[in-house]
Amino acid sequence: MGKRKGKCVKKNPTTKESLEPENLVKAPHSFVIHRGQCSKDLVDLMKDFRKVMEPFTASQLKERKKNTIKDFVSISGYLHVSHMMVFTETELGSYMRMARLPRGPTLTFRIHSYSLARDVISSLRKQYVMMKAFQNAPLIVLNSFSGEGMHMKLMATMFQNMFPTINITTVKLKNIRRCVLMNYNPSTKLVDMRHYAIRATPVGLNKGTKKMVQGKIPNLNRCKDMSEFFDKAGMLSESEFEDDPNAQVILPQNLASRGAAAESKSAIRLFELGPRISFQLIKVEDGLMDGEVLFHELVEKTEEEKALIKKKREQKRKLKEKRKAQQEENVKRKQKEREDLKQKSLEGMKKKQDVTESQRLMELANAESQHADMDQDDDDDDADYYRQEVGVEPEKDLFTRDTKKRKGDEDGPRGFKKMRLDKKIKKKFQKNQEPNRQDGKRPYKGNQGDGRKPFKGNQGDGKRPFKGNQNDGRKFQNDKKGGRRFQRDGNEGQKPFNKQKKVFGGKINKSGKGKGGHSKGKGKKGRK
C-alpha cells in the first residue's frame, strides 16, 4: 500500500504538471455501453467500437444491470465525457444510440449488418496490427453527407464532434495512424463505417532496395553477390511493381515508419482493422433519450398531433418542477426540525446532568448523616446492654470511639497489616462474626482492638468472677471442668460472646468446632 501524500505535496505547484494538458481535457471523451439483454456478438461489437474510439474512451468500463443512464450522466462531468454510445437489442433488430451529454440531442440508428474486428483481420492476406496506432485519436472522413434536411447536418455534426479536431498548422503527421470512414448512400439511406490503419511506403525503388530501406532482412540464398540482389528486376511482382499515382504524395514531415522521410515520395496505403458496420438513421430526439422527436424515418405526425404532444410535454415539465420545488421545501423543513430536536436534546441532557449532580451530592450527604446516626445508635446499644447485664453505669470512655485514632483495620488482629479480601471471603467472614443469638439481643462486644478495657466474665482461670444481680433469672453454674461460667435461662451450652477470628494473608482460621476439632491454620492442631 502506497504512502499517503501530505498537505505540502498537495499544495506544491510543481505537482500540477502531473495533471492532464488542456488539449486533452477539451478533447471529446465517450462512454460506449450496452443496455438490456444483448447477444454475445453485439457485446463484442461494442468492445470493437471502444477500440475505434480510443484513447479518449473508457475501454475497461464495466456496467451493471442496476446502473441507469442518470448514473453515467452524473459522473460524465468529472471525467469530461461529452458523448455516449448505447447498444441495445430487441426482437426486431439491433440498435445504436448516440447522445450528446448532458442534454442531448440523441440519434437512434438501426444496425442492418456488421462484422467484428477479428473476422475482418482474419480475412486479410497480410494482417497489419500495431498497438501503437491506438495511442492517438483517428482521423474522421465523411463522404456524401451534403444531402437536404436538418437531420443530415445534425448527423454529420455528431460524427465530427465525436473525435478531436485537427489543427493543420500544428498537427504532427506521425501521430495520425488511423482513420474512420463514414460513407452515406443516398439511395439506400445507409451509413457504412470502416476503420483503417494508415501506412506510408517509399516508391520508385525496387523490391530489394525497399526491403533494405524498411529494415527487413533480405534472403540472399539465390544471389551470388549483394549487387545482384539490388539489380535483379525479376524479383518484383506485378502487384507491387507500381502504386496508383493518385496515392503518391511528397511527405512534408518525417513519419514513424522506415523509409518515410521528409521531402520523399511515398505511397499511402490503408490496412483495414475493423469493425464494419452498416446502419440507418431512424429517429432524432431533442433531449437525452427522452425529448421531443425532431425527425422520424418511419412515423409521420400531423401538426395537430405535434401540438398536442408538445402541450403534454410542457405540462409534464411544469409538474416535475413543482414536485421538485416541493421536495426541496420538505428537505429544508425536515432539516430545520432535526436541528431544533438536536438543540432540545442537548438542553435536556445538560439539565439532566445538573439534576443528577445535585441529586448525587444530596444522596452523599444523607448517607454520611445516616452513617453517623448508625454509629451513635451502636454506641447507645452497647451502653444499654452493659447496663442490663451488669446493672451499673458504664464508664465515660468505655463505649465512645476515638476519632483521633489512626485509621486502621478494626476487625483484624493488632500488629498485622490489613489484608485485602475478595468479596466472597469478606462476606463469609462477616457472616461468621455475627453471634448465633436466639433472643434477638445484640451481644456485648469484647476487645475491639482499640485499647479499651473489655468486660471479663469467669473464664475458668481461678480468678474471682463478677457477681451480678441474680434476680433476673440469670445465674452462675459450674462447668464440666470445675470452672464457673455465666449462663442465661433457656440457652444452655451457648457461649456468651463470639470469639474473635484472626486473618492471616487472606485466609480465615475458623474456631469453635468443638472439643477435639481441627482448625484451618497451617500445621496447627486443636487441643484434645
Buried (B, 14 or more C-beta within 10 A) or exposed (E): EEEEEEEEEEEEEEEEEEEEEEEEEEBBBBBBBBBEEBEEEBEBBBBBBBBBBBEBBBEEEEBEEEEEBEEBBEEBEEEBBBBBBBBBBEEEEBBBBBBBBBEBBBBBBBBBEBBBBEEBBEEEEEEBEBEEBBEBBBBBEBEEBEEEEEBBEBBBEBBBBBBBEEEEEEEEBBEBBBBBBBBBEEEEEBBBBBBBBBBBBBBEBBBBBBBBBBEEEBEEEEBEEEEEBBEBEEBBEEEEEEBEEEBBEEBEEBBBBBBBBEEBEBBBBBBBBBBBBBBBBBBBBBEBBEBBBBBBBEEEEEEEEEEEEEEEBEEEEEEEEEEEEEEEEEEEEEEEEEEEEEEEEEEEEEEEEEEEEEEEEEEEEEEEEEEEEEEEEBBEBBBBBBEEBBEEEBEEEBBEBEEEEEEEEEBBEEEEEEEEBEEEBBEEBEEBEEBEEEEEBEBBBBBBBEEBEEBEBBEBEEEEBEEBEEEEEEEBEEEEEEBBBBBBEEEEEEEBBBEBBEBEEEBBEBBEEEEEEEBEBEEEEEEE
